């Protein structure tokens, strides 16, 4: 050791000490990085930040829009060519496959962590799971016993119901400009899509009963994610078993008999499984959109999907909705554009007041299913 010190001298000893110090600092930095990554992945707060960072309002709503259009085509294939005319059973399969996919993600430690059980009472999760099944099941019954026009009118009624419910429950207020804009949107959608209004007492009662669970479903999905550090997948993991249970109870009441006698060949099974994959993506994207925006914004997105599908049929497939419907579609699109502008303008004003930009959320305005036609989820 004395020989080594004599060879290295004071300069060599200082160099060795500096290298040891650098190694210690590098080790501490790596430990801090590992702790940060663990916190980002294995805590509910970190998972929520990751979701907000990677999936903002524009990404979430675009994702939901694309999946909603795709599942309409997949469900037309299942109920049309395949002949699986059991909408509640199909919804049950959608949610069961979604739960299986999330179980696989959980097995590989890819499912986001849920917040502590004390932060959200089980009653809230139970109510959310129940209203999800009721919203879809009653929508199916409404379609069976009402004309398409009356069904669309019930969907339009969800918008004022959400605004009123959030004002009564959370004291969330909507500006007069947005109230007028939402009225223009609803009127335009009504003119564009409501072409027949055949009244049926039982169907009308079912439609009215469906409006409340549909509104509550969207409000809960949005509120729990924005106030309790829930991510979309974590909340889906907790509520999906409850929804499956209620679907199993509703299926014999709402579906026609014969689902067990259905011809489960390779073609039909493959089509139903593809539809179930889209169902999982629809539920996930709807939850992301509700977490990134608000319940009212998500309803407006659903109405936008309805208008786009109608205009797409007119442009691509030469369908003729009539000049009145086209004028209504134009009015609805103008109202949606103005509504989006008001949201963005409010976000920019809030960002200027706080000194940093905010995401275009509209929590204060009380604004994530998606289009609930037939077998839509969330």
C-alpha positions as CSV (number, residue, x, y, z in Angstrom):
1,X,0.0,0.0,0.0
2,X,2.9,2.4,0.8
3,X,4.5,1.6,-2.5
4,X,1.2,2.3,-4.3
5,X,0.8,5.6,-2.5
6,X,4.4,6.6,-3.3
7,X,3.8,5.9,-7.0
8,X,0.4,7.7,-7.2
9,X,1.3,10.6,-5.0
10,X,-1.2,13.2,-3.8
11,X,-2.6,13.9,-7.3
12,X,-3.4,10.2,-7.8
13,X,-5.1,9.9,-4.4
14,X,-7.3,12.9,-5.1
15,X,-8.3,11.4,-8.4
16,X,-9.3,8.1,-6.8
17,X,-11.4,10.0,-4.1
18,X,-13.0,12.1,-6.9
19,X,-13.9,8.9,-8.8
20,X,-15.4,7.4,-5.7
21,X,-17.4,10.5,-5.1
22,X,-18.7,10.5,-8.7
23,X,-19.7,6.9,-8.4
24,X,-21.6,7.7,-5.2
25,X,-23.4,10.6,-6.9
26,X,-24.3,8.4,-9.9
27,X,-25.6,5.7,-7.6
28,X,-27.8,8.1,-5.7
29,X,-29.1,9.6,-9.0
30,X,-30.0,6.1,-10.2
31,X,-31.7,5.3,-6.9
32,X,-33.7,8.6,-7.2
33,X,-34.6,7.8,-10.9
34,X,-35.7,4.2,-9.9
35,X,-37.8,5.6,-7.1
36,X,-39.4,8.2,-9.4
37,X,-40.2,5.6,-12.0
38,X,-41.7,3.3,-9.4
39,X,-43.9,6.1,-8.1
40,X,-45.0,6.9,-11.6
41,X,-46.0,3.3,-12.4
42,X,-47.0,1.8,-9.1
43,X,-49.0,4.5,-7.4
44,X,-52.4,5.9,-8.4
45,X,-51.2,9.5,-8.4
46,X,-48.3,8.6,-10.8
47,X,-50.6,6.6,-13.0
48,X,-53.1,9.5,-13.2
49,X,-50.3,11.9,-14.2
50,X,-49.2,9.5,-16.9
51,X,-52.7,9.3,-18.3
52,X,-53.1,13.1,-18.3
53,X,-49.7,13.5,-19.9
54,X,-50.3,10.9,-22.7
55,X,-54.0,11.2,-23.3
56,X,-55.3,14.8,-23.3
57,X,-58.8,15.9,-24.3
58,X,-58.1,15.9,-28.0
59,X,-56.4,12.5,-28.1
60,X,-59.1,10.9,-25.8
61,X,-62.1,12.3,-27.8
62,X,-60.5,11.4,-31.2
63,X,-59.8,7.9,-29.9
64,X,-63.4,7.5,-28.7
65,X,-64.8,8.9,-31.9
66,X,-62.8,6.4,-34.1
67,X,-63.7,3.4,-31.9
68,X,-67.4,4.4,-31.8
69,X,-67.6,4.5,-35.5
70,X,-65.8,1.1,-35.8
71,X,-68.0,-0.7,-33.3
72,X,-71.1,0.4,-35.1
73,X,-69.8,-1.5,-38.2
74,X,-68.7,-4.5,-36.1
75,X,-72.1,-4.7,-34.4
76,X,-73.9,-4.4,-37.7
77,X,-71.9,-7.4,-38.8
78,X,-72.7,-9.4,-35.7
79,X,-76.4,-8.6,-35.6
80,X,-76.9,-8.5,-39.4
81,X,-74.9,-11.1,-41.2
82,X,-74.1,-13.3,-38.2
83,X,-77.6,-13.0,-36.8
84,X,-76.7,-12.7,-33.1
85,X,-79.8,-10.6,-32.1
86,X,-79.2,-10.6,-28.4
87,X,-78.0,-7.1,-27.5
88,X,-77.8,-7.5,-23.8
89,X,-75.9,-10.8,-24.2
90,X,-73.6,-9.1,-26.6
91,X,-72.9,-6.3,-24.1
92,X,-72.3,-9.0,-21.4
93,X,-69.7,-10.6,-23.7
94,X,-68.1,-7.2,-24.3
95,X,-67.7,-6.6,-20.6
96,X,-66.5,-10.1,-19.9
97,X,-63.8,-9.9,-22.5
98,X,-62.8,-6.5,-21.3
99,X,-62.4,-7.9,-17.7
100,X,-60.4,-10.8,-19.1
101,X,-58.1,-8.4,-21.0
102,X,-57.6,-6.3,-17.9
103,X,-56.8,-9.4,-15.9
104,X,-54.0,-10.2,-18.4
105,X,-52.7,-6.7,-18.0
106,X,-52.8,-7.0,-14.3
107,X,-50.9,-10.4,-14.4
108,X,-48.1,-8.6,-16.3
109,X,-48.2,-5.6,-13.8
110,X,-49.4,-3.3,-16.6
111,X,-52.7,-2.3,-15.1
112,X,-52.6,1.1,-13.3
113,X,-52.9,1.0,-9.5
114,X,-56.2,1.9,-7.9
115,X,-56.4,4.6,-5.3
116,X,-56.7,3.5,-1.6
117,X,-60.0,1.9,-0.8
118,X,-60.7,4.6,1.8
119,X,-60.6,7.4,-0.8
120,X,-63.6,6.0,-2.7
121,X,-66.5,4.2,-0.9
122,X,-67.5,0.9,-2.4
123,X,-71.1,2.3,-2.7
124,X,-69.9,4.7,-5.4
125,X,-68.2,1.9,-7.4
126,X,-71.3,-0.3,-7.0
127,X,-73.6,2.5,-8.2
128,X,-71.4,3.1,-11.2
129,X,-71.3,-0.5,-12.2
130,X,-75.1,-0.8,-11.8
131,X,-76.0,2.3,-13.8
132,X,-73.6,1.2,-16.6
133,X,-75.6,-2.0,-17.0
134,X,-79.0,-0.2,-16.7
135,X,-77.9,2.5,-19.2
136,X,-77.1,-0.1,-21.8
137,X,-80.0,-2.4,-21.0
138,X,-82.7,0.3,-21.0
139,X,-81.2,1.7,-24.2
140,X,-81.8,-1.7,-25.9
141,X,-85.4,-1.9,-24.7
142,X,-86.0,1.7,-25.8
143,X,-84.8,0.8,-29.3
144,X,-87.1,-2.2,-29.4
145,X,-90.3,-0.3,-28.3
146,X,-89.7,3.1,-29.8
147,X,-89.1,4.6,-33.2
148,X,-85.6,5.8,-34.1
149,X,-86.8,9.4,-33.8
150,X,-88.2,9.0,-30.3
151,X,-84.9,7.2,-29.3
152,X,-82.9,10.2,-30.6
153,X,-85.1,12.6,-28.7
154,X,-84.4,10.6,-25.5
155,X,-80.6,10.9,-26.2
156,X,-80.9,14.6,-26.7
157,X,-82.6,14.9,-23.3
158,X,-79.5,13.5,-21.6
159,X,-77.7,16.9,-22.2
160,X,-80.0,19.1,-20.1
161,X,-80.3,16.3,-17.5
162,X,-76.6,16.3,-17.0
163,X,-76.4,20.1,-16.7
164,X,-79.3,20.1,-14.2
165,X,-78.0,17.1,-12.2
166,X,-74.5,18.6,-11.9
167,X,-75.9,21.9,-10.8
168,X,-78.0,20.2,-8.1
169,X,-75.4,17.8,-6.9
170,X,-72.1,19.7,-7.3
171,X,-73.3,23.2,-7.8
172,X,-71.6,23.4,-11.1
173,X,-72.8,26.2,-13.3
174,X,-72.8,26.7,-17.1
175,X,-72.4,30.1,-18.6
176,X,-75.4,31.6,-20.5
177,X,-73.4,31.4,-23.7
178,X,-72.9,27.7,-23.3
179,X,-76.5,27.1,-22.4
180,X,-77.5,28.9,-25.7
181,X,-74.9,26.9,-27.6
182,X,-76.1,23.6,-26.2
183,X,-79.6,24.5,-27.1
184,X,-78.5,25.1,-30.7
185,X,-76.7,21.8,-30.8
186,X,-79.7,19.9,-29.4
187,X,-82.1,21.6,-31.8
188,X,-79.9,20.9,-34.8
189,X,-79.5,17.2,-33.9
190,X,-83.2,17.0,-33.4
191,X,-84.0,18.4,-36.8
192,X,-81.3,16.3,-38.5
193,X,-82.2,12.9,-36.9
194,X,-85.7,13.0,-35.6
195,X,-87.7,12.0,-38.7
196,X,-90.4,9.9,-37.1
197,X,-92.0,10.2,-33.7
198,X,-94.2,7.2,-33.1
199,X,-95.5,7.4,-29.5
200,X,-95.7,4.2,-27.4
201,X,-96.6,4.6,-23.7
202,X,-94.4,1.7,-22.5
203,X,-91.5,2.7,-24.8
204,X,-91.8,6.3,-23.6
205,X,-91.6,5.2,-20.0
206,X,-88.5,3.1,-20.8
207,X,-86.9,6.0,-22.6
208,X,-87.5,8.4,-19.7
209,X,-86.2,5.8,-17.3
210,X,-83.1,5.4,-19.4
211,X,-82.2,9.1,-19.4
212,X,-81.4,9.3,-15.7
213,X,-79.0,6.2,-15.6
214,X,-77.3,7.5,-18.7
215,X,-76.7,10.9,-17.2
216,X,-75.5,9.5,-13.9
217,X,-73.2,7.1,-15.6
218,X,-71.3,9.9,-17.4
219,X,-71.3,12.2,-14.4
220,X,-69.8,9.5,-12.1
221,X,-67.1,8.4,-14.7
222,X,-66.0,12.0,-15.1
223,X,-66.2,13.0,-11.4
224,X,-64.4,10.0,-10.0
225,X,-61.5,10.4,-12.4
226,X,-61.1,14.1,-11.8
227,X,-61.4,14.1,-8.0
228,X,-60.1,10.8,-6.7
229,X,-57.0,9.9,-8.7
230,X,-58.7,7.1,-10.7
231,X,-57.4,6.2,-14.1
232,X,-59.7,4.8,-16.7
233,X,-58.4,1.3,-16.6
234,X,-58.3,1.1,-12.8
235,X,-61.9,2.3,-12.6
236,X,-62.9,-0.2,-15.3
237,X,-61.2,-3.0,-13.4
238,X,-63.2,-2.3,-10.2
239,X,-66.6,-1.7,-11.8
240,X,-66.7,-4.3,-14.7
241,X,-67.5,-7.3,-12.4
242,X,-70.4,-5.4,-11.0
243,X,-71.6,-4.5,-14.5
244,X,-71.3,-8.2,-15.6
245,X,-73.3,-9.3,-12.6
246,X,-76.2,-6.9,-13.5
247,X,-76.1,-7.9,-17.2
248,X,-76.5,-11.5,-16.2
249,X,-79.6,-10.5,-14.2
250,X,-81.0,-8.3,-17.0
251,X,-80.3,-10.7,-19.9
252,X,-83.3,-13.1,-19.3
253,X,-85.6,-10.1,-18.8
254,X,-84.6,-8.0,-21.8
255,X,-83.2,-10.4,-24.4
256,X,-85.3,-12.8,-26.5
257,X,-84.9,-16.5,-25.7
258,X,-82.5,-18.7,-27.7
259,X,-79.1,-17.3,-26.9
260,X,-77.8,-20.7,-25.7
261,X,-79.1,-22.4,-28.8
262,X,-77.2,-20.0,-31.1
263,X,-74.9,-21.6,-33.7
264,X,-71.4,-20.9,-32.2
265,X,-69.3,-21.7,-35.3
266,X,-65.9,-20.2,-36.1
267,X,-67.3,-17.4,-38.2
268,X,-69.8,-16.2,-35.7
269,X,-67.5,-16.6,-32.7
270,X,-64.7,-14.6,-34.5
271,X,-67.1,-11.8,-35.4
272,X,-68.4,-11.6,-31.8
273,X,-64.9,-11.7,-30.4
274,X,-63.8,-8.8,-32.7
275,X,-66.9,-6.9,-31.7
276,X,-65.9,-7.5,-28.0
277,X,-62.4,-6.2,-28.6
278,X,-64.0,-3.0,-30.0
279,X,-66.3,-3.0,-27.0
280,X,-63.4,-2.9,-24.7
281,X,-61.7,-0.1,-26.7
282,X,-65.0,1.8,-26.7
283,X,-65.4,1.5,-22.9
284,X,-61.7,2.5,-22.4
285,X,-61.8,5.4,-24.8
286,X,-65.1,6.6,-23.4
287,X,-63.7,6.6,-19.9
288,X,-60.6,8.4,-21.0
289,X,-62.7,11.1,-22.7
290,X,-64.9,11.5,-19.6
291,X,-61.8,11.8,-17.4
292,X,-60.1,14.3,-19.7
293,X,-63.2,16.5,-20.4
294,X,-66.6,16.3,-18.8
295,X,-70.0,14.6,-19.0
296,X,-71.6,17.3,-21.1
297,X,-68.6,17.5,-23.5
298,X,-68.9,13.7,-24.0
299,X,-72.6,13.9,-24.8
300,X,-71.8,16.6,-27.4
301,X,-69.2,14.2,-28.8
302,X,-71.9,11.5,-29.1
303,X,-74.1,13.9,-31.0
304,X,-71.2,14.9,-33.2
305,X,-70.8,11.1,-34.1
306,X,-74.5,10.9,-35.0
307,X,-74.2,13.9,-37.4
308,X,-71.0,12.7,-38.9
309,X,-72.4,9.2,-39.6
310,X,-75.5,10.7,-41.2
311,X,-73.4,13.1,-43.4
312,X,-71.0,10.2,-44.2
313,X,-73.9,8.2,-45.5
314,X,-75.0,11.2,-47.6
315,X,-71.5,11.8,-49.1
316,X,-70.1,8.3,-49.5
317,X,-73.2,6.2,-50.0
318,X,-75.5,8.7,-51.7
319,X,-78.2,8.4,-49.1
320,X,-80.8,11.2,-49.1
321,X,-81.7,12.4,-45.6
322,X,-83.6,15.4,-47.1
323,X,-82.8,19.1,-47.1
324,X,-84.4,19.7,-43.7
325,X,-82.1,17.1,-42.1
326,X,-79.0,18.5,-43.8
327,X,-79.9,22.0,-42.6
328,X,-80.3,20.6,-39.1
329,X,-76.9,18.9,-39.4
330,X,-75.3,22.1,-40.4
331,X,-76.8,24.0,-37.5
332,X,-75.7,21.3,-35.1
333,X,-72.1,21.4,-36.4
334,X,-72.0,25.2,-36.1
335,X,-73.2,24.8,-32.5
336,X,-70.6,22.2,-31.7
337,X,-67.9,24.4,-33.2
338,X,-69.0,27.3,-31.1
339,X,-69.2,25.1,-28.0
340,X,-65.6,23.9,-28.6
341,X,-64.4,27.5,-29.1
342,X,-66.0,28.6,-25.8
343,X,-64.3,25.7,-23.9
344,X,-60.9,26.5,-25.4
345,X,-61.3,30.2,-24.8
346,X,-62.2,29.5,-21.1
347,X,-59.1,27.4,-20.8
348,X,-56.9,30.0,-22.2
349,X,-58.3,32.7,-19.9
350,X,-57.8,30.4,-16.9
351,X,-54.3,29.7,-18.0
352,X,-53.5,33.4,-18.3
353,X,-54.9,34.1,-14.8
354,X,-52.9,31.4,-13.2
355,X,-49.7,32.0,-15.2
356,X,-49.5,28.6,-16.8
357,X,-51.5,26.8,-19.5
358,X,-54.3,24.5,-18.6
359,X,-55.9,21.6,-20.4
360,X,-59.2,22.4,-22.1
361,X,-61.2,20.8,-19.4
362,X,-64.6,22.1,-18.4
363,X,-65.0,20.8,-14.9
364,X,-66.6,24.0,-13.7
365,X,-69.1,23.8,-16.5
366,X,-70.3,20.4,-15.3
367,X,-69.7,18.8,-18.5
368,X,-67.4,9.1,-21.6
369,X,-70.4,6.0,-23.3
370,X,-70.3,6.8,-25.8
371,X,-73.0,6.6,-28.3
372,X,-75.4,4.3,-26.6
373,X,-77.1,2.8,-29.6
374,X,-77.8,-0.9,-29.1
375,X,-74.7,-2.1,-27.3
376,X,-72.5,0.9,-26.6
377,X,-70.8,1.1,-23.3
378,X,-69.7,3.9,-21.1
